[in-house]
Amino acid sequence: MSTTLRILIGAFAGALVGYLMYRYIGCRTGACPLTANPYTSILIYALFGALILGGK
């Protein structure tokens, strides 16, 4: 499997996890920077997923 494909799969999986974290675990007060905003949560987790699966 090519590195680019692994990075894209990791980013997609991370974005999905980020959305699910926001949706089901999220922070109602807004004090949690990773789960209070859906866009931030999706972006950060997509980056984590891409880094984890993209690294060798």
N, CA, C and O atoms as a Tripos MOL2 file, in Angstrom:
@<TRIPOS>MOLECULE
protein
  224   223    56     0     0
PROTEIN
NO_CHARGES

@<TRIPOS>ATOM
      1 N           0.8500   -1.1690    0.0000 N.3       1 MET1
      2 CA          0.0000    0.0000    0.0000 C.3       1 MET1
      3 C           0.9000    1.2380    0.0000 C.2       1 MET1
      4 O           1.8840    1.2960    0.7380 O.2       1 MET1
      5 N           0.5640    2.2140   -0.8200 N.am      2 SER2
      6 CA          1.4020    3.4030   -0.9230 C.3       2 SER2
      7 C           1.2480    4.2910    0.3180 C.2       2 SER2
      8 O           0.2470    4.2300    1.0320 O.2       2 SER2
      9 N           2.2470    5.0930    0.5410 N.am      3 THR3
     10 CA          2.2610    5.9770    1.7120 C.3       3 THR3
     11 C           1.1280    6.9920    1.6420 C.2       3 THR3
     12 O           0.5030    7.2930    2.6590 O.2       3 THR3
     13 N           0.8610    7.5180    0.4590 N.am      4 THR4
     14 CA         -0.2050    8.5090    0.3100 C.3       4 THR4
     15 C          -1.5650    7.9230    0.6800 C.2       4 THR4
     16 O          -2.3740    8.5760    1.3380 O.2       4 THR4
     17 N          -1.8040    6.7060    0.2560 N.am      5 LEU5
     18 CA         -3.0720    6.0570    0.5800 C.3       5 LEU5
     19 C          -3.1920    5.8130    2.0740 C.2       5 LEU5
     20 O          -4.2640    6.0030    2.6480 O.2       5 LEU5
     21 N          -2.1020    5.3950    2.7130 N.am      6 ARG6
     22 CA         -2.1380    5.1920    4.1650 C.3       6 ARG6
     23 C          -2.4010    6.4990    4.8970 C.2       6 ARG6
     24 O          -3.1370    6.5150    5.8830 O.2       6 ARG6
     25 N          -1.8080    7.5970    4.4280 N.am      7 ILE7
     26 CA         -2.0360    8.8990    5.0560 C.3       7 ILE7
     27 C          -3.5040    9.3110    4.9130 C.2       7 ILE7
     28 O          -4.1090    9.8030    5.8660 O.2       7 ILE7
     29 N          -4.0680    9.1100    3.7300 N.am      8 LEU8
     30 CA         -5.4730    9.4780    3.5090 C.3       8 LEU8
     31 C          -6.4180    8.6200    4.3480 C.2       8 LEU8
     32 O          -7.3910    9.1290    4.9050 O.2       8 LEU8
     33 N          -6.1380    7.3410    4.4380 N.am      9 ILE9
     34 CA         -6.9670    6.4590    5.2690 C.3       9 ILE9
     35 C          -6.8540    6.8670    6.7390 C.2       9 ILE9
     36 O          -7.8560    6.9030    7.4540 O.2       9 ILE9
     37 N          -5.6370    7.1740    7.1870 N.am     10 GLY10
     38 CA         -5.4410    7.6130    8.5630 C.3      10 GLY10
     39 C          -6.1540    8.9150    8.8620 C.2      10 GLY10
     40 O          -6.7440    9.0800    9.9300 O.2      10 GLY10
     41 N          -6.0980    9.8530    7.9030 N.am     11 ALA11
     42 CA         -6.7750   11.1370    8.0930 C.3      11 ALA11
     43 C          -8.2840   10.9500    8.1550 C.2      11 ALA11
     44 O          -8.9510   11.5680    8.9840 O.2      11 ALA11
     45 N          -8.8260   10.1070    7.2890 N.am     12 PHE12
     46 CA        -10.2680    9.8580    7.2970 C.3      12 PHE12
     47 C         -10.7010    9.1760    8.5900 C.2      12 PHE12
     48 O         -11.6930    9.5700    9.2040 O.2      12 PHE12
     49 N          -9.9630    8.1620    8.9970 N.am     13 ALA13
     50 CA        -10.2970    7.4570   10.2360 C.3      13 ALA13
     51 C         -10.1820    8.3990   11.4380 C.2      13 ALA13
     52 O         -11.0310    8.3740   12.3280 O.2      13 ALA13
     53 N          -9.1450    9.2210   11.4650 N.am     14 GLY14
     54 CA         -8.9820   10.1750   12.5510 C.3      14 GLY14
     55 C         -10.1000   11.2010   12.5840 C.2      14 GLY14
     56 O         -10.5880   11.5620   13.6540 O.2      14 GLY14
     57 N         -10.5070   11.6730   11.4040 N.am     15 ALA15
     58 CA        -11.6090   12.6360   11.3410 C.3      15 ALA15
     59 C         -12.9010   12.0140   11.8550 C.2      15 ALA15
     60 O         -13.6780   12.6660   12.5520 O.2      15 ALA15
     61 N         -13.1240   10.7640   11.5110 N.am     16 LEU16
     62 CA        -14.3140   10.0620   12.0020 C.3      16 LEU16
     63 C         -14.2740    9.9260   13.5260 C.2      16 LEU16
     64 O         -15.2790   10.1620   14.1970 O.2      16 LEU16
     65 N         -13.1360    9.5520   14.0620 N.am     17 VAL17
     66 CA        -12.9820    9.4420   15.5160 C.3      17 VAL17
     67 C         -13.1760   10.8120   16.1710 C.2      17 VAL17
     68 O         -13.8190   10.9190   17.2160 O.2      17 VAL17
     69 N         -12.6220   11.8510   15.5570 N.am     18 GLY18
     70 CA        -12.7820   13.1990   16.0950 C.3      18 GLY18
     71 C         -14.2360   13.6360   16.1540 C.2      18 GLY18
     72 O         -14.6800   14.2240   17.1400 O.2      18 GLY18
     73 N         -14.9760   13.3420   15.0840 N.am     19 TYR19
     74 CA        -16.3930   13.6920   15.0940 C.3      19 TYR19
     75 C         -17.1520   12.9030   16.1570 C.2      19 TYR19
     76 O         -17.9870   13.4570   16.8720 O.2      19 TYR19
     77 N         -16.8580   11.6140   16.2530 N.am     20 LEU20
     78 CA        -17.5410   10.7900   17.2550 C.3      20 LEU20
     79 C         -17.1920   11.2360   18.6740 C.2      20 LEU20
     80 O         -18.0420   11.1970   19.5640 O.2      20 LEU20
     81 N         -15.9500   11.6570   18.8850 N.am     21 MET21
     82 CA        -15.5690   12.1850   20.2080 C.3      21 MET21
     83 C         -16.3690   13.4460   20.5170 C.2      21 MET21
     84 O         -16.8650   13.6150   21.6310 O.2      21 MET21
     85 N         -16.4940   14.3300   19.5270 N.am     22 TYR22
     86 CA        -17.2810   15.5540   19.7270 C.3      22 TYR22
     87 C         -18.7480   15.2190   19.9940 C.2      22 TYR22
     88 O         -19.3660   15.7790   20.9000 O.2      22 TYR22
     89 N         -19.2910   14.3130   19.2080 N.am     23 ARG23
     90 CA        -20.7220   14.0090   19.2690 C.3      23 ARG23
     91 C         -21.1280   13.3040   20.5520 C.2      23 ARG23
     92 O         -22.1390   13.6570   21.1590 O.2      23 ARG23
     93 N         -20.3470   12.3040   20.9740 N.am     24 TYR24
     94 CA        -20.7690   11.4720   22.0970 C.3      24 TYR24
     95 C         -20.0650   11.7840   23.4090 C.2      24 TYR24
     96 O         -20.6170   11.5070   24.4740 O.2      24 TYR24
     97 N         -18.8760   12.3460   23.3670 N.am     25 ILE25
     98 CA        -18.1470   12.6260   24.5950 C.3      25 ILE25
     99 C         -18.0600   14.1250   24.8440 C.2      25 ILE25
    100 O         -17.9620   14.5500   25.9940 O.2      25 ILE25
    101 N         -18.0930   14.9140   23.8140 N.am     26 GLY26
    102 CA        -17.9600   16.3720   23.8230 C.3      26 GLY26
    103 C         -18.0680   17.0910   25.1530 C.2      26 GLY26
    104 O         -18.4440   16.5060   26.1690 O.2      26 GLY26
    105 N         -17.7360   18.3460   25.1250 N.am     27 CYS27
    106 CA        -17.7010   19.1810   26.3220 C.3      27 CYS27
    107 C         -18.7900   20.2440   26.2080 C.2      27 CYS27
    108 O         -18.7560   21.0690   25.2950 O.2      27 CYS27
    109 N         -19.7290   20.2320   27.1030 N.am     28 ARG28
    110 CA        -20.8500   21.1720   27.0420 C.3      28 ARG28
    111 C         -20.4690   22.5860   27.4760 C.2      28 ARG28
    112 O         -21.0910   23.5500   27.0300 O.2      28 ARG28
    113 N         -19.4670   22.7260   28.3300 N.am     29 THR29
    114 CA        -19.1120   24.0490   28.8330 C.3      29 THR29
    115 C         -18.1850   24.8120   27.8980 C.2      29 THR29
    116 O         -18.0540   26.0290   28.0250 O.2      29 THR29
    117 N         -17.5470   24.1300   26.9690 N.am     30 GLY30
    118 CA        -16.6120   24.7830   26.0620 C.3      30 GLY30
    119 C         -15.2090   24.8790   26.6150 C.2      30 GLY30
    120 O         -14.3410   25.4940   25.9950 O.2      30 GLY30
    121 N         -14.9680   24.2810   27.7720 N.am     31 ALA31
    122 CA        -13.6550   24.3560   28.4110 C.3      31 ALA31
    123 C         -12.6660   23.3430   27.8500 C.2      31 ALA31
    124 O         -11.4630   23.4720   28.0770 O.2      31 ALA31
    125 N         -13.1400   22.3500   27.1320 N.am     32 CYS32
    126 CA        -12.2730   21.3090   26.5750 C.3      32 CYS32
    127 C         -11.9220   21.6840   25.1350 C.2      32 CYS32
    128 O         -12.7920   21.6090   24.2670 O.2      32 CYS32
    129 N         -10.7040   22.0760   24.8550 N.am     33 PRO33
    130 CA        -10.3830   22.5690   23.5140 C.3      33 PRO33
    131 C         -10.4810   21.5150   22.4070 C.2      33 PRO33
    132 O         -10.7360   21.8720   21.2570 O.2      33 PRO33
    133 N         -10.2890   20.2410   22.7160 N.am     34 LEU34
    134 CA        -10.3280   19.2270   21.6690 C.3      34 LEU34
    135 C         -11.7340   18.7520   21.3300 C.2      34 LEU34
    136 O         -11.9800   18.3290   20.2010 O.2      34 LEU34
    137 N         -12.6380   18.8110   22.2570 N.am     35 THR35
    138 CA        -13.9670   18.2640   21.9990 C.3      35 THR35
    139 C         -15.0840   19.3020   22.0590 C.2      35 THR35
    140 O         -16.2460   18.9410   21.8720 O.2      35 THR35
    141 N         -14.7880   20.5500   22.3080 N.am     36 ALA36
    142 CA        -15.8290   21.5650   22.4070 C.3      36 ALA36
    143 C         -16.3100   22.0290   21.0290 C.2      36 ALA36
    144 O         -17.4840   22.3650   20.8710 O.2      36 ALA36
    145 N         -15.4320   22.0540   20.0450 N.am     37 ASN37
    146 CA        -15.7520   22.5370   18.7100 C.3      37 ASN37
    147 C         -15.6030   21.3720   17.7180 C.2      37 ASN37
    148 O         -14.5540   20.7290   17.6970 O.2      37 ASN37
    149 N         -16.6200   21.0840   16.8990 N.am     38 PRO38
    150 CA        -16.5060   19.9340   15.9960 C.3      38 PRO38
    151 C         -15.4080   20.0940   14.9490 C.2      38 PRO38
    152 O         -14.7560   19.1140   14.5880 O.2      38 PRO38
    153 N         -15.1960   21.3010   14.4610 N.am     39 TYR39
    154 CA        -14.1780   21.5100   13.4250 C.3      39 TYR39
    155 C         -12.7740   21.2960   13.9790 C.2      39 TYR39
    156 O         -11.9290   20.6930   13.3190 O.2      39 TYR39
    157 N         -12.5290   21.7800   15.1700 N.am     40 THR40
    158 CA        -11.2300   21.5790   15.8000 C.3      40 THR40
    159 C         -11.0030   20.1100   16.1040 C.2      40 THR40
    160 O          -9.9130   19.5860   15.8760 O.2      40 THR40
    161 N         -12.0100   19.4570   16.6090 N.am     41 SER41
    162 CA        -11.9040   18.0420   16.9480 C.3      41 SER41
    163 C         -11.6070   17.2100   15.7020 C.2      41 SER41
    164 O         -10.7210   16.3560   15.7260 O.2      41 SER41
    165 N         -12.3300   17.4490   14.6270 N.am     42 ILE42
    166 CA        -12.1230   16.7040   13.3850 C.3      42 ILE42
    167 C         -10.7270   16.9690   12.8260 C.2      42 ILE42
    168 O         -10.0410   16.0380   12.4050 O.2      42 ILE42
    169 N         -10.3070   18.2180   12.8190 N.am     43 LEU43
    170 CA         -9.0010   18.5750   12.2640 C.3      43 LEU43
    171 C          -7.8490   17.9610   13.0570 C.2      43 LEU43
    172 O          -6.9280   17.3910   12.4720 O.2      43 LEU43
    173 N          -7.8950   18.0730   14.3600 N.am     44 ILE44
    174 CA         -6.8120   17.5560   15.1950 C.3      44 ILE44
    175 C          -6.7340   16.0330   15.1050 C.2      44 ILE44
    176 O          -5.6440   15.4800   14.9590 O.2      44 ILE44
    177 N          -7.8660   15.3570   15.1880 N.am     45 TYR45
    178 CA         -7.8490   13.9020   15.1250 C.3      45 TYR45
    179 C          -7.4820   13.3960   13.7270 C.2      45 TYR45
    180 O          -6.8540   12.3450   13.6010 O.2      45 TYR45
    181 N          -7.8620   14.1240   12.6820 N.am     46 ALA46
    182 CA         -7.4440   13.7470   11.3230 C.3      46 ALA46
    183 C          -5.9290   13.8640   11.1930 C.2      46 ALA46
    184 O          -5.2910   13.0130   10.5740 O.2      46 ALA46
    185 N          -5.3630   14.8990   11.7660 N.am     47 LEU47
    186 CA         -3.9080   15.0630   11.7480 C.3      47 LEU47
    187 C          -3.2200   13.9320   12.5110 C.2      47 LEU47
    188 O          -2.2250   13.3800   12.0420 O.2      47 LEU47
    189 N          -3.7440   13.5920   13.6750 N.am     48 PHE48
    190 CA         -3.1800   12.4730   14.4470 C.3      48 PHE48
    191 C          -3.2500   11.1650   13.6640 C.2      48 PHE48
    192 O          -2.2810   10.4070   13.6270 O.2      48 PHE48
    193 N          -4.3910   10.9030   13.0400 N.am     49 GLY49
    194 CA         -4.5460    9.6810   12.2670 C.3      49 GLY49
    195 C          -3.5950    9.6220   11.0910 C.2      49 GLY49
    196 O          -3.0180    8.5700   10.8130 O.2      49 GLY49
    197 N          -3.4200   10.7460   10.3910 N.am     50 ALA50
    198 CA         -2.4970   10.7870    9.2560 C.3      50 ALA50
    199 C          -1.0610   10.5630    9.7150 C.2      50 ALA50
    200 O          -0.2930    9.8730    9.0440 O.2      50 ALA50
    201 N          -0.7010   11.1370   10.8420 N.am     51 LEU51
    202 CA          0.6570   10.9640   11.3450 C.3      51 LEU51
    203 C           0.9090    9.5320   11.8040 C.2      51 LEU51
    204 O           1.9920    8.9860   11.5910 O.2      51 LEU51
    205 N          -0.0840    8.9350   12.4280 N.am     52 ILE52
    206 CA          0.0970    7.5660   12.9400 C.3      52 ILE52
    207 C           0.2000    6.5620   11.7920 C.2      52 ILE52
    208 O           1.1010    5.7230   11.7840 O.2      52 ILE52
    209 N          -0.7110    6.6400   10.8280 N.am     53 LEU53
    210 CA         -0.6720    5.6600    9.7490 C.3      53 LEU53
    211 C           0.3430    6.0200    8.6610 C.2      53 LEU53
    212 O           0.7910    5.1450    7.9200 O.2      53 LEU53
    213 N           0.7030    7.2850    8.5600 N.am     54 GLY54
    214 CA          1.6540    7.7030    7.5210 C.3      54 GLY54
    215 C           3.1050    7.4240    7.8810 C.2      54 GLY54
    216 O           3.9480    7.3090    6.9920 O.2      54 GLY54
    217 N           3.4070    7.3140    9.1590 N.am     55 GLY55
    218 CA          4.7710    7.0360    9.5910 C.3      55 GLY55
    219 C           5.1360    5.5910    9.3600 C.2      55 GLY55
    220 O           4.2750    4.7110    9.3440 O.2      55 GLY55
    221 N           6.3930    5.3570    9.1870 N.am     56 LYS56
    222 CA          6.8290    3.9700    8.9490 C.3      56 LYS56
    223 C           7.3900    3.3470   10.1790 C.2      56 LYS56
    224 O           7.8010    2.1880   10.1510 O.2      56 LYS56
@<TRIPOS>BOND
     1     1     2 1
     2     2     3 1
     3     3     4 2
     4     3     5 am
     5     5     6 1
     6     6     7 1
     7     7     8 2
     8     7     9 am
     9     9    10 1
    10    10    11 1
    11    11    12 2
    12    11    13 am
    13    13    14 1
    14    14    15 1
    15    15    16 2
    16    15    17 am
    17    17    18 1
    18    18    19 1
    19    19    20 2
    20    19    21 am
    21    21    22 1
    22    22    23 1
    23    23    24 2
    24    23    25 am
    25    25    26 1
    26    26    27 1
    27    27    28 2
    28    27    29 am
    29    29    30 1
    30    30    31 1
    31    31    32 2
    32    31    33 am
    33    33    34 1
    34    34    35 1
    35    35    36 2
    36    35    37 am
    37    37    38 1
    38    38    39 1
    39    39    40 2
    40    39    41 am
    41    41    42 1
    42    42    43 1
    43    43    44 2
    44    43    45 am
    45    45    46 1
    46    46    47 1
    47    47    48 2
    48    47    49 am
    49    49    50 1
    50    50    51 1
    51    51    52 2
    52    51    53 am
    53    53    54 1
    54    54    55 1
    55    55    56 2
    56    55    57 am
    57    57    58 1
    58    58    59 1
    59    59    60 2
    60    59    61 am
    61    61    62 1
    62    62    63 1
    63    63    64 2
    64    63    65 am
    65    65    66 1
    66    66    67 1
    67    67    68 2
    68    67    69 am
    69    69    70 1
    70    70    71 1
    71    71    72 2
    72    71    73 am
    73    73    74 1
    74    74    75 1
    75    75    76 2
    76    75    77 am
    77    77    78 1
    78    78    79 1
    79    79    80 2
    80    79    81 am
    81    81    82 1
    82    82    83 1
    83    83    84 2
    84    83    85 am
    85    85    86 1
    86    86    87 1
    87    87    88 2
    88    87    89 am
    89    89    90 1
    90    90    91 1
    91    91    92 2
    92    91    93 am
    93    93    94 1
    94    94    95 1
    95    95    96 2
    96    95    97 am
    97    97    98 1
    98    98    99 1
    99    99   100 2
   100    99   101 am
   101   101   102 1
   102   102   103 1
   103   103   104 2
   104   103   105 am
   105   105   106 1
   106   106   107 1
   107   107   108 2
   108   107   109 am
   109   109   110 1
   110   110   111 1
   111   111   112 2
   112   111   113 am
   113   113   114 1
   114   114   115 1
   115   115   116 2
   116   115   117 am
   117   117   118 1
   118   118   119 1
   119   119   120 2
   120   119   121 am
   121   121   122 1
   122   122   123 1
   123   123   124 2
   124   123   125 am
   125   125   126 1
   126   126   127 1
   127   127   128 2
   128   127   129 am
   129   129   130 1
   130   130   131 1
   131   131   132 2
   132   131   133 am
   133   133   134 1
   134   134   135 1
   135   135   136 2
   136   135   137 am
   137   137   138 1
   138   138   139 1
   139   139   140 2
   140   139   141 am
   141   141   142 1
   142   142   143 1
   143   143   144 2
   144   143   145 am
   145   145   146 1
   146   146   147 1
   147   147   148 2
   148   147   149 am
   149   149   150 1
   150   150   151 1
   151   151   152 2
   152   151   153 am
   153   153   154 1
   154   154   155 1
   155   155   156 2
   156   155   157 am
   157   157   158 1
   158   158   159 1
   159   159   160 2
   160   159   161 am
   161   161   162 1
   162   162   163 1
   163   163   164 2
   164   163   165 am
   165   165   166 1
   166   166   167 1
   167   167   168 2
   168   167   169 am
   169   169   170 1
   170   170   171 1
   171   171   172 2
   172   171   173 am
   173   173   174 1
   174   174   175 1
   175   175   176 2
   176   175   177 am
   177   177   178 1
   178   178   179 1
   179   179   180 2
   180   179   181 am
   181   181   182 1
   182   182   183 1
   183   183   184 2
   184   183   185 am
   185   185   186 1
   186   186   187 1
   187   187   188 2
   188   187   189 am
   189   189   190 1
   190   190   191 1
   191   191   192 2
   192   191   193 am
   193   193   194 1
   194   194   195 1
   195   195   196 2
   196   195   197 am
   197   197   198 1
   198   198   199 1
   199   199   200 2
   200   199   201 am
   201   201   202 1
   202   202   203 1
   203   203   204 2
   204   203   205 am
   205   205   206 1
   206   206   207 1
   207   207   208 2
   208   207   209 am
   209   209   210 1
   210   210   211 1
   211   211   212 2
   212   211   213 am
   213   213   214 1
   214   214   215 1
   215   215   216 2
   216   215   217 am
   217   217   218 1
   218   218   219 1
   219   219   220 2
   220   219   221 am
   221   221   222 1
   222   222   223 1
   223   223   224 2
@<TRIPOS>SUBSTRUCTURE
     1 MET1         2 RESIDUE 1 A MET
     2 SER2         6 RESIDUE 1 A SER
     3 THR3        10 RESIDUE 1 A THR
     4 THR4        14 RESIDUE 1 A THR
     5 LEU5        18 RESIDUE 1 A LEU
     6 ARG6        22 RESIDUE 1 A ARG
     7 ILE7        26 RESIDUE 1 A ILE
     8 LEU8        30 RESIDUE 1 A LEU
     9 ILE9        34 RESIDUE 1 A ILE
    10 GLY10       38 RESIDUE 1 A GLY
    11 ALA11       42 RESIDUE 1 A ALA
    12 PHE12       46 RESIDUE 1 A PHE
    13 ALA13       50 RESIDUE 1 A ALA
    14 GLY14       54 RESIDUE 1 A GLY
    15 ALA15       58 RESIDUE 1 A ALA
    16 LEU16       62 RESIDUE 1 A LEU
    17 VAL17       66 RESIDUE 1 A VAL
    18 GLY18       70 RESIDUE 1 A GLY
    19 TYR19       74 RESIDUE 1 A TYR
    20 LEU20       78 RESIDUE 1 A LEU
    21 MET21       82 RESIDUE 1 A MET
    22 TYR22       86 RESIDUE 1 A TYR
    23 ARG23       90 RESIDUE 1 A ARG
    24 TYR24       94 RESIDUE 1 A TYR
    25 ILE25       98 RESIDUE 1 A ILE
    26 GLY26      102 RESIDUE 1 A GLY
    27 CYS27      106 RESIDUE 1 A CYS
    28 ARG28      110 RESIDUE 1 A ARG
    29 THR29      114 RESIDUE 1 A THR
    30 GLY30      118 RESIDUE 1 A GLY
    31 ALA31      122 RESIDUE 1 A ALA
    32 CYS32      126 RESIDUE 1 A CYS
    33 PRO33      130 RESIDUE 1 A PRO
    34 LEU34      134 RESIDUE 1 A LEU
    35 THR35      138 RESIDUE 1 A THR
    36 ALA36      142 RESIDUE 1 A ALA
    37 ASN37      146 RESIDUE 1 A ASN
    38 PRO38      150 RESIDUE 1 A PRO
    39 TYR39      154 RESIDUE 1 A TYR
    40 THR40      158 RESIDUE 1 A THR
    41 SER41      162 RESIDUE 1 A SER
    42 ILE42      166 RESIDUE 1 A ILE
    43 LEU43      170 RESIDUE 1 A LEU
    44 ILE44      174 RESIDUE 1 A ILE
    45 TYR45      178 RESIDUE 1 A TYR
    46 ALA46      182 RESIDUE 1 A ALA
    47 LEU47      186 RESIDUE 1 A LEU
    48 PHE48      190 RESIDUE 1 A PHE
    49 GLY49      194 RESIDUE 1 A GLY
    50 ALA50      198 RESIDUE 1 A ALA
    51 LEU51      202 RESIDUE 1 A LEU
    52 ILE52      206 RESIDUE 1 A ILE
    53 LEU53      210 RESIDUE 1 A LEU
    54 GLY54      214 RESIDUE 1 A GLY
    55 GLY55      218 RESIDUE 1 A GLY
    56 LYS56      222 RESIDUE 1 A LYS
